[in-house]
Amino acid sequence: MELSIIELFLNASVVVKAVIIILIAASIFSWMIIFERWVYLNKSKEEILVFEENFWSDIGVESLLEKSQEEGHEAIGAECIFQAGYLDFKRLTSQKLDPEVVMESVLRNMRVTLSREQVLLEKNLPYLATIASVSPYVGLFGTVWGIMNSFRGLAGASQATLSAVAPGISEALVATAIGLFAAIPALVAYNKFISDSDTLLSNFEGFMEEFSAVLHREIHSTK
């Protein structure tokens, strides 16, 4: 007899059907997050390479700032840190403040921007972690419930045979299978995206330290 997932679903109890629908919805939601995070993180990786190449070229920080503020250009990652730091640096140096006060304010602004970038990098990742950890248990609940119904149905049967209980158990096990189907991609994607986010944050922090050193030299050379 050929196994039909659709037929097993249609013959399942209301609770098992509800569990399967919830798991399918969770799987679809997780794949939407996976695609969105994959696009954003890949864009962030490309942007930091391009930005750092421009930063260490002969373009100059003023020209780089103008380029980053062009209409239609969306600054992300290290470029946002650069904007926050350099705009604050220009504003405070024009006020002839003490260099140490200027650098303290610049570093504080860049750290705040770094925190915001961390939030953007890790956006929606807790949902993936939740789906990865909860889905197998939700599927197991559906399976246990389905098996309980199968054995409850045997109570009124004149003869307890494997053929009588097997269809119900098969229907129940579908919930576990779908739970794993939802959890495994979410877990793999979560670990990958967390690793990518940590790498990007390390790059952002490295750039912040390098840029602050550049500004420190500049403010003391013009003192």
C-alpha positions as CSV (number, residue, x, y, z in Angstrom):
1,M,0.0,0.0,0.0
2,E,1.5,3.3,-1.1
3,L,2.0,5.8,1.7
4,S,0.2,9.1,1.0
5,I,1.1,12.1,3.3
6,I,-2.1,13.9,2.3
7,E,-4.2,10.8,3.0
8,L,-2.6,10.4,6.4
9,F,-3.3,14.0,7.2
10,L,-6.9,13.8,6.2
11,N,-7.4,10.7,8.3
12,A,-5.7,12.1,11.3
13,S,-7.5,13.5,14.4
14,V,-8.3,17.1,14.8
15,V,-5.5,17.7,17.3
16,V,-2.9,16.0,15.0
17,K,-4.2,18.0,12.1
18,A,-3.8,21.2,14.1
19,V,-0.3,20.3,15.1
20,I,0.7,19.6,11.5
21,I,-0.8,22.9,10.3
22,I,1.1,24.8,13.0
23,L,4.4,23.0,12.1
24,I,3.9,23.7,8.4
25,A,3.2,27.4,9.2
26,A,6.3,27.5,11.4
27,S,8.4,25.9,8.6
28,I,7.2,28.4,6.0
29,F,7.9,31.3,8.4
30,S,11.4,30.0,9.2
31,W,12.2,29.8,5.4
32,M,11.0,33.4,5.0
33,I,13.4,34.5,7.7
34,I,16.2,32.3,6.3
35,F,15.9,34.0,2.9
36,E,15.6,37.5,4.3
37,R,18.7,37.0,6.6
38,W,20.7,35.4,3.8
39,V,20.1,38.4,1.6
40,Y,20.9,40.9,4.3
41,L,24.0,39.2,5.6
42,N,25.4,38.7,2.2
43,K,24.8,42.3,1.4
44,S,26.6,43.3,4.6
45,K,29.6,41.2,3.7
46,E,29.8,42.8,0.3
47,E,29.3,46.3,1.7
48,I,32.1,46.1,4.3
49,L,34.6,44.9,1.7
50,V,33.7,47.7,-0.7
51,F,33.6,50.3,2.1
52,E,37.0,49.3,3.7
53,E,38.6,49.3,0.2
54,N,37.3,52.9,-0.3
55,F,38.3,53.9,3.2
56,W,41.9,52.9,2.8
57,S,42.2,54.2,-0.7
58,D,43.2,57.8,-1.6
59,I,39.6,59.0,-1.8
60,G,39.8,60.9,1.5
61,V,37.3,60.8,4.4
62,E,35.4,63.9,3.3
63,S,34.8,62.4,-0.2
64,L,33.9,59.1,1.5
65,L,31.4,60.9,3.7
66,E,29.8,62.7,0.7
67,K,29.6,59.4,-1.2
68,S,27.9,57.7,1.8
69,Q,25.3,60.4,2.0
70,E,24.3,60.4,-1.6
71,E,20.6,60.2,-2.3
72,G,19.4,56.7,-2.8
73,H,22.5,55.2,-1.1
74,E,21.7,53.1,2.0
75,A,24.5,52.9,4.5
76,I,24.8,49.7,6.5
77,G,27.4,48.2,8.9
78,A,30.8,49.9,9.1
79,E,29.6,52.8,6.9
80,C,27.0,53.7,9.5
81,I,29.7,53.6,12.2
82,F,31.9,55.8,10.0
83,Q,29.1,58.3,9.5
84,A,28.2,58.5,13.2
85,G,31.8,59.0,14.2
86,Y,33.0,61.4,11.6
87,L,29.9,63.7,11.7
88,D,30.3,63.9,15.5
89,F,34.0,64.5,15.1
90,K,33.4,67.4,12.6
91,R,30.7,69.0,14.8
92,L,32.8,68.9,18.0
93,T,36.1,70.0,16.4
94,S,34.4,73.0,14.9
95,Q,33.5,74.0,18.5
96,K,37.2,74.0,19.5
97,L,36.6,71.5,22.4
98,D,39.3,69.6,24.2
99,P,40.6,66.7,22.0
100,E,39.9,64.1,24.7
101,V,36.3,65.3,25.1
102,V,35.9,65.1,21.3
103,M,37.3,61.5,21.1
104,E,35.2,60.3,24.1
105,S,32.1,61.6,22.4
106,V,33.0,60.1,19.0
107,L,33.8,56.7,20.5
108,R,30.5,56.8,22.4
109,N,28.5,57.5,19.2
110,M,30.3,54.8,17.3
111,R,29.6,52.3,20.0
112,V,25.9,53.2,20.0
113,T,25.8,52.7,16.3
114,L,27.7,49.4,16.6
115,S,25.0,48.2,19.0
116,R,22.3,49.2,16.5
117,E,24.0,47.3,13.8
118,Q,24.2,44.3,16.0
119,V,20.5,44.4,16.5
120,L,20.0,44.6,12.7
121,L,22.4,41.7,12.1
122,E,20.6,39.5,14.6
123,K,17.1,40.5,13.6
124,N,14.6,37.6,13.6
125,L,17.2,35.1,14.6
126,P,15.5,34.3,18.0
127,Y,12.5,33.2,16.0
128,L,14.7,30.6,14.2
129,A,16.1,29.4,17.5
130,T,12.6,29.0,18.9
131,I,11.3,27.1,15.9
132,A,14.4,24.9,15.9
133,S,14.0,24.0,19.6
134,V,10.2,23.8,19.9
135,S,9.1,22.2,16.7
136,P,10.4,18.6,17.5
137,Y,8.4,18.7,20.8
138,V,5.3,20.0,19.1
139,G,5.6,17.2,16.6
140,L,6.2,14.7,19.4
141,F,3.0,15.9,21.2
142,G,1.0,15.3,18.0
143,T,2.5,11.9,17.7
144,V,1.8,10.9,21.3
145,W,-1.8,12.2,20.9
146,G,-2.3,10.3,17.7
147,I,-1.0,7.0,19.2
148,M,-3.2,7.5,22.2
149,N,-6.2,7.8,19.9
150,S,-5.1,4.7,18.0
151,F,-5.0,2.6,21.1
152,R,-8.2,4.1,22.4
153,G,-9.9,2.9,19.2
154,L,-8.6,-0.6,19.9
155,A,-10.6,-0.7,23.1
156,G,-13.8,-1.2,21.2
157,A,-12.4,-3.6,18.6
158,S,-13.2,-7.3,18.8
159,Q,-9.7,-8.3,17.8
160,A,-6.5,-6.2,18.5
161,T,-4.2,-6.6,15.4
162,L,-1.3,-4.6,14.0
163,S,-3.3,-3.8,10.9
164,A,-5.9,-2.2,13.0
165,V,-3.5,0.1,14.9
166,A,-0.9,0.7,12.2
167,P,-2.8,3.4,10.2
168,G,-3.3,5.5,13.3
169,I,0.3,5.3,14.3
170,S,1.4,6.2,10.8
171,E,-0.8,9.3,10.9
172,A,0.6,10.2,14.3
173,L,4.3,9.8,13.2
174,V,3.7,12.3,10.4
175,A,3.6,15.0,13.1
176,T,7.1,14.1,14.3
177,A,8.5,14.0,10.8
178,I,7.1,17.5,10.0
179,G,8.4,18.7,13.3
180,L,11.9,17.6,12.4
181,F,11.5,19.0,8.9
182,A,10.7,22.4,10.4
183,A,13.4,22.3,13.1
184,I,16.5,21.1,11.2
185,P,16.8,23.8,8.5
186,A,16.0,26.5,11.2
187,L,18.8,25.1,13.5
188,V,21.4,25.0,10.7
189,A,20.4,28.4,9.4
190,Y,20.5,29.9,13.0
191,N,24.0,28.6,13.7
192,K,25.2,29.8,10.3
193,F,23.7,33.3,10.7
194,I,25.0,33.7,14.2
195,S,28.5,32.8,13.0
196,D,28.2,35.3,10.2
197,S,26.9,38.0,12.5
198,D,29.7,37.5,15.0
199,T,32.3,37.7,12.2
200,L,30.8,40.9,10.8
201,L,30.6,42.5,14.3
202,S,34.3,41.7,14.8
203,N,35.0,43.4,11.5
204,F,32.9,46.4,12.6
205,E,34.7,46.6,15.9
206,G,38.1,46.4,14.2
207,F,37.1,49.2,11.8
208,M,35.9,51.3,14.7
209,E,39.2,51.0,16.5
210,E,41.2,51.8,13.3
211,F,39.0,54.8,12.5
212,S,39.2,56.1,16.1
213,A,43.0,55.9,15.8
214,V,42.9,57.9,12.5
215,L,40.8,60.6,14.1
216,H,43.0,60.6,17.2
217,R,46.0,61.3,15.1
218,E,44.2,64.0,13.1
219,I,42.9,65.9,16.1
220,H,46.3,65.9,17.8
221,S,48.2,66.9,14.6
222,T,46.0,69.9,14.2
223,K,46.0,70.9,17.8
